[in-house]
Each structure stands twice: as structure tokens, then as C-alpha cells.
């Protein structure tokens, strides 16, 4: 009995570690190239800001559609088989980017990559959320999410530097190799399917007549908030390199390095704070940090200002993202974990795609500084929506703030 109790509360299992590293490699592959595509597309195909934004938005929208398809296929096909297929597609497309000879062929490859990425990024977090002890969900998602946040912070910096020093071809090769590292790591955790088949949730997903999982309305609010956060990140990914050129900052990629420092610091803290105090204690101060970061960035003309902006963004983004994911999982039953993770990643991709398009249009009509001030406005809307709903809840139920 003590061994069973320890197993139910143990977080750092072999499977958890292996899946966390796999997520790191997957998202590193994504972020290294995503940050470099805008300058590559502009220089290689002489594209404008709107066409540049399509490179991001087409991928993101395809990934969203792919996740719906994956949720359906997971009930009929082994999750491991689907995961390997998704990773293989993403790795193959990454290696083929260099042969694209037109903007049309590049966009077609982005569609293919979105399919592979959508499959893999649905299955990995779904399995992880099922093996994290329920009482340590915030902490577990915080540590697991550190892999994606590190990728989102360090990946763009690596991508921009490799692109500048060695070109896009070398970057594509490095991205392919990084993703291939996930295969031996997943092979190390090959006992996962047998472990999960013993659980009721797995039995329901493997059944010839799967039970219909009811939609969880409580996921809508955190999904909307995640879209607003991701819009700001879409603006950073798509235009930070071009912004650096406009204000003559050669090392603008350092934004992501300093951003990573505060992400690493805040992730475990925010996870534990969420477990003890609920989402409000994390989301409100973190959103204020993002507003301040983007406001400072919009007026940035020097490296010290860029560093301050990056540190603030890391504090805010690094706290908000895992909190929203843990919040969505906490309000879901185990049978709804797949739905919760799908909505979390779909809302992220929708926000990134929307941000690339909306903020790209704003930058085309004005300048990058004004664009980032509008980006800060989306986080002001984040605060208005969340605080307004919390005030309404507290008036009706004083204990609602911790839910």
C-alpha cells in the first residue's frame, strides 16, 4: 500500500521525464525556425509583412485542424504510432524547407508541417496530464511546461543567430536533427502504452465504441485568455527581428535569452502558487508584467531597454501559460484531459496566427513601435475580461476566486 501511495503522488517518473524532453525537442524545432522565417521569406521571396504573417498563420491554423483530427484518430489508432507519424512528418518537412522555390511551395510545406506538429503536440501533453498526480497538477504542468517555455525563449535566439551566421539551410538541418532526438527518448519510455491501458481512461479511448466526452464549458474563459496572450507572442515571433533592424539593434535576438532567464525562475514558483492560491494570484500580476514589457519594447532604442522588456515578458508569459493549462486541467475530468490540452494548444496557435495577421497589418499601416503598443492593448483586454468575471463571481460566491 505505501508503494502504491507513493506511485500515485510521484511526479518525476521515467515517463514524465522522457515526455518532457520530447516536448522540448519538438518545440525547439518549431521555435528555431519560426523566428527566422520572416527575414528568410522577405529576403528570399521579396515578400511584404502580410505575406510574412501568412507563413506563421498557415502553419498555426493547420495545426489546429490537425489536433481535431488527432483527437478522433486517438480512439482508433495507437497513440505511439500516431506520435511517431507526427514527429516523422514534422522532421521530414523541416529538412525539405530548403528546396522550396516559391512562396507557394513554402506555404504548402508549412501546411504539412502543421499536420505533423499538430499530431505530436496533441498526444504528448495528453499522456503527460494523465500521469501527473492530480494533487500536483499545477506543479507538474509547471515543470512540463518549462520545456515548451524554454523552447519558446531559447529557440528563437538560436534560430536568429544561426540564420545570421550560417544561413537558413544550416538552420533547417539543425532543426531536423533536434527533432530526431525525440525518437530515442520516446523509445526509452516505450512502456507507456501498457501502463495506460490499465487505466479507465485508456479503456474508454481504446473501446470500439468510445464514450462521448461532454464539452466542458469551464474551458472557454481560459482558452480566450490564452488566445490574447498568444497574440502578443505572435507579434514577437513574426516581427522582433524586423523591429531590431528598424531601430538598429543588431543583437535583438538577446530578447529571447533574457526572457528565458525569468521564465526558468518563475515557472516552478507560479505552479506552486497556483496549487495553493488558484489562478487569480498568478494571472493578474503576470498580465501586468506583459503589458509593461510590451510598452517598454515599443519605445526601445537601446539594449538596456530591450533587456528590461525581455525580463518582464519572461515573468509574465512564463507564469501565465502554465497557469492557464493547469487551470484547464483542474476544471476537467480525466476523460476531458485530451479536450483540455487540445483547447489549450489550439488557442495558443490561434492566438499566434491571429497576432501575426492583425499585428502585421498594424505594422504595415504604421510602424513596429505602434504595433507593440497595440499588442500591449490585448493584454489590457486580458485583464479587463478576467478581473471583470472574477468580480462577478466573488459577488455571487466569495470562495470563487480560488477556483
C-alpha positions as CSV (number, residue, x, y, z in Angstrom):
1,X,0.0,0.0,0.0
2,X,2.7,2.6,0.8
3,X,4.4,1.8,-2.6
4,X,1.0,2.4,-4.4
5,X,0.5,5.6,-2.5
6,X,4.0,6.8,-3.5
7,X,3.3,5.9,-7.1
8,X,0.1,7.9,-7.1
9,X,2.0,11.0,-5.8
10,X,5.3,10.7,-7.5
11,X,5.9,13.3,-10.2
12,X,9.4,12.6,-11.6
13,X,8.7,9.2,-13.2
14,X,10.7,7.9,-16.2
15,X,7.7,8.5,-18.4
16,X,7.2,12.1,-17.2
17,X,10.9,12.9,-17.8
18,X,11.0,11.3,-21.2
19,X,7.9,13.1,-22.4
20,X,9.1,16.4,-21.1
21,X,12.3,16.1,-23.0
22,X,10.4,15.0,-26.1
23,X,8.3,18.2,-25.9
24,X,11.4,20.3,-25.5
25,X,12.8,18.9,-28.8
26,X,9.5,19.3,-30.6
27,X,9.0,22.9,-29.6
28,X,12.7,23.8,-30.1
29,X,12.4,22.6,-33.7
30,X,9.3,24.8,-34.1
31,X,10.7,27.9,-32.5
32,X,14.2,27.9,-34.0
33,X,12.7,28.1,-37.5
34,X,9.6,30.1,-36.7
35,X,11.6,33.1,-35.6
36,X,13.8,33.1,-38.7
37,X,11.1,32.6,-41.3
38,X,10.1,36.3,-41.5
39,X,13.5,37.5,-42.5
40,X,14.1,34.5,-44.7
41,X,10.8,35.0,-46.6
42,X,11.5,38.7,-47.0
43,X,15.0,38.2,-48.4
44,X,14.4,35.1,-50.4
45,X,11.0,35.8,-51.9
46,X,10.8,39.6,-51.5
47,X,7.5,39.3,-49.6
48,X,5.7,42.1,-47.6
49,X,4.6,42.0,-44.0
50,X,1.2,40.5,-44.8
51,X,2.8,37.6,-46.8
52,X,5.3,37.1,-44.0
53,X,2.5,36.7,-41.5
54,X,0.9,34.0,-43.6
55,X,4.0,31.8,-43.1
56,X,3.1,31.8,-39.4
57,X,-0.7,31.8,-39.6
58,X,-1.0,29.0,-42.2
59,X,1.1,26.7,-40.1
60,X,-0.9,27.5,-36.9
61,X,-4.3,27.1,-38.5
62,X,-3.3,23.8,-40.0
63,X,-2.0,22.6,-36.6
64,X,-5.4,23.5,-35.1
65,X,-7.3,21.4,-37.7
66,X,-4.8,18.6,-37.2
67,X,-5.5,18.4,-33.5
68,X,-9.2,17.8,-34.1
69,X,-8.2,15.0,-36.5
70,X,-5.8,13.6,-33.9
71,X,-8.5,13.5,-31.2
72,X,-10.6,11.4,-33.5
73,X,-7.8,9.1,-34.5
74,X,-6.5,8.5,-31.0
75,X,-9.7,6.5,-30.3
76,X,-8.9,4.1,-33.2
77,X,-5.1,4.0,-33.6
78,X,-2.3,3.5,-31.1
79,X,-1.1,6.8,-29.6
80,X,2.5,5.8,-30.0
81,X,2.0,5.1,-33.7
82,X,0.4,8.4,-34.2
83,X,3.1,10.2,-32.3
84,X,5.9,8.7,-34.3
85,X,4.0,9.5,-37.5
86,X,3.6,13.1,-36.4
87,X,7.2,13.5,-35.5
88,X,8.4,11.9,-38.7
89,X,6.2,14.3,-40.8
90,X,7.5,17.3,-39.0
91,X,11.1,16.2,-39.2
92,X,10.8,15.4,-42.9
93,X,9.2,18.8,-43.8
94,X,11.8,20.7,-41.8
95,X,14.6,19.1,-43.9
96,X,12.7,19.9,-47.1
97,X,12.2,23.6,-46.4
98,X,15.4,24.4,-48.3
99,X,14.1,23.1,-51.6
100,X,11.1,25.4,-51.7
101,X,11.5,27.6,-54.8
102,X,8.4,29.8,-54.4
103,X,6.3,31.3,-51.7
104,X,3.5,28.9,-52.7
105,X,5.6,25.8,-52.3
106,X,6.9,27.1,-48.9
107,X,3.3,27.7,-47.7
108,X,2.4,24.1,-48.8
109,X,5.2,22.8,-46.7
110,X,4.0,24.8,-43.8
111,X,0.7,23.1,-44.1
112,X,2.4,19.7,-44.0
113,X,4.5,20.7,-41.0
114,X,1.3,21.9,-39.2
115,X,-0.2,18.5,-39.6
116,X,2.8,16.7,-38.1
117,X,3.3,19.2,-35.3
118,X,-0.4,19.2,-34.5
119,X,-0.4,15.4,-34.1
120,X,2.7,15.3,-31.9
121,X,1.7,18.3,-29.8
122,X,-1.7,16.8,-29.0
123,X,-0.5,13.4,-27.9
124,X,2.5,14.3,-25.7
125,X,0.6,16.7,-23.3
126,X,-2.4,14.4,-23.2
127,X,-0.3,11.5,-21.9
128,X,1.6,13.8,-19.5
129,X,-1.6,15.1,-18.0
130,X,-2.7,11.6,-17.3
131,X,0.4,10.6,-15.4
132,X,0.7,13.7,-13.3
133,X,-0.8,13.2,-9.7
134,X,-4.0,15.2,-9.5
135,X,-2.9,17.0,-6.3
136,X,0.3,18.1,-8.0
137,X,-1.2,19.2,-11.3
138,X,-0.1,22.8,-11.1
139,X,3.5,21.8,-10.2
140,X,3.6,19.0,-12.8
141,X,2.3,21.2,-15.6
142,X,4.7,23.9,-14.5
143,X,7.7,21.7,-14.9
144,X,6.4,20.1,-18.1
145,X,5.5,23.5,-19.5
146,X,9.1,24.6,-18.7
147,X,10.1,22.5,-21.7
148,X,7.9,24.5,-24.1
149,X,8.6,27.8,-22.5
150,X,12.4,27.2,-22.7
151,X,11.9,26.3,-26.3
152,X,9.9,29.4,-26.9
153,X,12.5,31.5,-25.2
154,X,15.8,30.0,-26.3
155,X,14.7,28.6,-29.7
156,X,14.1,32.0,-31.4
157,X,17.5,33.2,-30.2
158,X,19.3,30.2,-31.6
159,X,17.4,30.4,-34.8
160,X,18.1,34.1,-35.4
161,X,21.8,33.6,-34.6
162,X,22.3,30.6,-36.8
163,X,20.3,32.3,-39.6
164,X,22.6,35.3,-39.3
165,X,25.9,33.4,-39.2
166,X,25.3,30.3,-41.4
167,X,22.0,30.8,-43.3
168,X,18.7,29.1,-43.5
169,X,20.0,25.8,-44.9
170,X,22.1,25.2,-41.8
171,X,19.3,26.2,-39.6
172,X,16.9,23.7,-41.2
173,X,19.5,20.9,-40.7
174,X,19.9,21.7,-37.0
175,X,16.1,21.8,-36.6
176,X,15.7,18.4,-38.2
177,X,18.4,16.9,-36.0
178,X,16.9,18.4,-32.9
179,X,13.5,16.8,-33.6
180,X,15.1,13.5,-34.4
181,X,16.4,13.4,-30.9
182,X,12.9,12.8,-29.7
183,X,12.8,9.3,-31.2
184,X,15.4,7.7,-28.9
185,X,14.0,9.5,-25.9
186,X,10.5,8.1,-26.7
187,X,11.9,4.7,-27.3
188,X,13.3,4.9,-23.7
189,X,9.7,5.3,-22.4
190,X,8.2,2.6,-24.7
191,X,6.4,1.1,-21.6
192,X,3.8,3.9,-21.7
193,X,1.1,2.1,-23.6
194,X,1.0,-0.9,-21.3
195,X,0.9,1.3,-18.3
196,X,-2.0,3.4,-19.6
197,X,-4.1,0.5,-20.8
198,X,-4.7,-0.5,-17.2
199,X,-6.4,2.8,-16.5
200,X,-10.1,3.5,-17.1
201,X,-9.5,6.5,-19.3
202,X,-7.4,4.4,-21.6
203,X,-10.0,1.7,-21.7
204,X,-12.6,4.2,-22.8
205,X,-10.4,5.6,-25.6
206,X,-9.4,2.2,-26.9
207,X,-13.0,0.8,-26.9
208,X,-14.6,0.0,-30.3
209,X,-17.5,2.2,-29.2
210,X,-15.8,5.1,-27.4
211,X,-17.9,7.1,-24.9
212,X,-18.7,10.6,-25.9
213,X,-17.0,13.1,-23.7
214,X,-19.2,16.1,-22.8
215,X,-17.9,19.5,-23.6
216,X,-16.5,21.4,-20.6
217,X,-17.8,25.0,-20.7
218,X,-15.3,26.0,-18.0
219,X,-12.6,25.7,-20.6
220,X,-13.9,28.7,-22.6
221,X,-12.6,31.5,-20.4
222,X,-9.0,30.3,-20.0
223,X,-8.9,29.5,-23.8
224,X,-10.0,33.1,-24.6
225,X,-7.3,34.4,-22.2
226,X,-4.7,32.2,-23.8
227,X,-5.6,33.5,-27.3
228,X,-5.0,37.1,-26.1
229,X,-1.6,36.1,-24.6
230,X,-0.6,34.2,-27.7
231,X,-1.4,37.2,-29.9
232,X,1.4,39.1,-28.2
233,X,3.8,36.2,-28.7
234,X,2.8,36.0,-32.4
235,X,3.9,39.6,-32.7
236,X,7.2,38.9,-31.1
237,X,8.0,35.8,-33.2
238,X,6.9,37.4,-36.5
239,X,8.4,40.8,-36.2
240,X,11.1,41.1,-33.5
241,X,13.9,40.6,-36.0
242,X,12.5,43.2,-38.4
243,X,11.9,45.5,-35.4
244,X,15.6,45.2,-34.5
245,X,16.6,46.2,-38.0
246,X,14.3,49.2,-37.9
247,X,15.7,50.5,-34.6
248,X,19.3,49.4,-35.4
249,X,19.7,46.8,-32.7
250,X,21.9,44.0,-34.1
251,X,21.6,41.7,-31.2
252,X,17.8,41.8,-30.9
253,X,17.8,38.0,-30.5
254,X,19.1,38.5,-27.0
255,X,15.5,39.4,-26.1
256,X,14.8,35.7,-26.0
257,X,17.8,34.9,-23.9
258,X,16.9,37.3,-21.1
259,X,13.3,36.2,-21.5
260,X,14.4,32.6,-20.8
261,X,16.1,33.6,-17.6
262,X,12.9,34.8,-15.9
263,X,10.8,32.0,-17.5
264,X,13.1,29.5,-15.7
265,X,12.8,31.3,-12.4
266,X,9.1,31.9,-12.4
267,X,7.8,28.6,-13.8
268,X,8.1,26.4,-10.6
269,X,7.1,29.4,-8.4
270,X,3.9,30.1,-10.4
271,X,3.0,26.4,-10.4
272,X,3.1,26.1,-6.6
273,X,1.3,29.4,-6.2
274,X,-1.5,28.2,-8.5
275,X,-1.8,24.9,-6.4
276,X,-2.1,26.9,-3.2
277,X,-4.0,30.1,-4.2
278,X,-5.6,29.4,-7.6
279,X,-5.3,31.2,-10.9
280,X,-6.1,34.8,-9.9
281,X,-3.0,35.1,-7.7
282,X,-0.8,34.3,-10.7
283,X,-2.7,35.7,-13.7
284,X,-3.3,39.3,-12.6
285,X,0.3,40.3,-11.7
286,X,1.7,38.3,-14.6
287,X,-0.5,40.1,-17.1
288,X,0.6,43.5,-15.7
289,X,4.2,42.4,-16.4
290,X,3.4,41.6,-20.0
291,X,1.7,44.9,-20.5
292,X,4.7,46.7,-19.1
293,X,7.1,44.6,-21.2
294,X,5.4,45.3,-24.5
295,X,5.1,49.0,-23.7
296,X,8.8,49.3,-22.9
297,X,9.6,47.3,-26.1
298,X,7.5,49.7,-28.2
299,X,9.8,52.6,-27.2
300,X,13.0,50.6,-27.2
301,X,16.1,52.1,-28.9
302,X,18.9,50.6,-26.8
303,X,19.9,47.2,-25.4
304,X,19.2,48.1,-21.7
305,X,15.5,48.8,-22.7
306,X,15.4,45.6,-24.7
307,X,16.7,43.6,-21.7
308,X,14.2,45.1,-19.3
309,X,11.4,44.3,-21.7
310,X,12.6,40.7,-22.1
311,X,12.9,40.1,-18.4
312,X,9.4,41.5,-17.8
313,X,7.9,39.4,-20.6
314,X,9.5,36.2,-19.3
315,X,8.0,36.8,-15.8
316,X,4.5,37.4,-17.3
317,X,4.5,34.8,-20.1
318,X,6.3,32.2,-18.1
319,X,3.7,32.5,-15.3
320,X,0.5,32.8,-17.3
321,X,1.0,30.0,-19.8
322,X,1.4,27.0,-17.4
323,X,-1.3,28.5,-15.1
324,X,-3.8,28.6,-17.8
325,X,-3.0,25.0,-18.8
326,X,-3.2,23.7,-15.2
327,X,-6.4,25.7,-14.7
328,X,-8.0,24.0,-17.7
329,X,-6.9,20.6,-16.5
330,X,-8.1,21.2,-12.9
331,X,-11.6,22.0,-14.1
332,X,-11.7,18.9,-16.3
333,X,-12.3,15.2,-15.5
334,X,-9.6,12.7,-16.6
335,X,-11.7,11.8,-19.6
336,X,-11.6,15.5,-20.6
337,X,-7.9,15.9,-20.4
338,X,-7.5,15.4,-24.1
339,X,-10.1,18.1,-24.8
340,X,-8.4,20.5,-22.3
341,X,-5.0,20.1,-23.8
342,X,-6.3,20.4,-27.3
343,X,-8.1,23.6,-26.5
344,X,-5.0,24.9,-24.8
345,X,-2.7,24.3,-27.7
346,X,-5.3,25.3,-30.3
347,X,-5.9,28.6,-28.5
348,X,-2.2,29.2,-28.5
349,X,-1.9,28.5,-32.2
350,X,-5.0,30.6,-32.9
351,X,-3.5,33.5,-31.0
352,X,-0.1,33.2,-32.7
353,X,-1.8,33.1,-36.1
354,X,-4.2,36.0,-35.3
355,X,-1.3,38.0,-33.8
356,X,0.8,37.5,-37.0
357,X,-2.0,38.7,-39.2
358,X,-3.5,41.5,-37.1
359,X,-0.2,43.0,-35.8
360,X,1.3,42.5,-39.3
361,X,-1.5,44.7,-40.7
362,X,-0.9,47.3,-38.0
363,X,2.8,47.4,-38.7
364,X,2.2,47.8,-42.4
365,X,-0.1,50.8,-41.7
366,X,2.1,52.4,-39.1
367,X,5.4,51.1,-37.6
368,X,6.7,48.3,-35.3
369,X,6.7,50.5,-32.2
370,X,3.0,51.3,-32.6
371,X,2.3,47.6,-33.4
372,X,3.8,46.6,-30.0
373,X,1.7,49.3,-28.2
374,X,-1.4,47.7,-29.8
375,X,-0.1,44.3,-28.7
376,X,0.0,45.6,-25.1
377,X,-3.6,46.6,-25.5
378,X,-4.6,42.9,-26.0
379,X,-3.2,42.2,-22.5
380,X,-5.1,45.1,-21.1
381,X,-8.2,43.4,-22.5
382,X,-7.0,40.2,-20.9
383,X,-7.0,41.9,-17.5
384,X,-10.4,43.6,-18.1
385,X,-12.1,40.3,-19.0
386,X,-10.5,38.2,-16.2
387,X,-10.9,40.8,-13.4
388,X,-14.5,41.6,-14.5
389,X,-15.5,37.9,-14.4
390,X,-13.8,37.4,-11.1
391,X,-15.6,40.3,-9.6
392,X,-18.9,38.9,-10.8
393,X,-18.1,35.5,-9.4
394,X,-17.0,36.8,-6.0
395,X,-20.2,38.8,-5.6
396,X,-22.2,35.6,-6.0
397,X,-19.7,33.3,-4.3
398,X,-16.9,34.6,-2.1
399,X,-14.9,31.4,-2.5
400,X,-14.9,31.6,-6.3
401,X,-11.6,33.5,-6.5
402,X,-9.6,30.3,-5.8
403,X,-11.4,28.2,-8.4
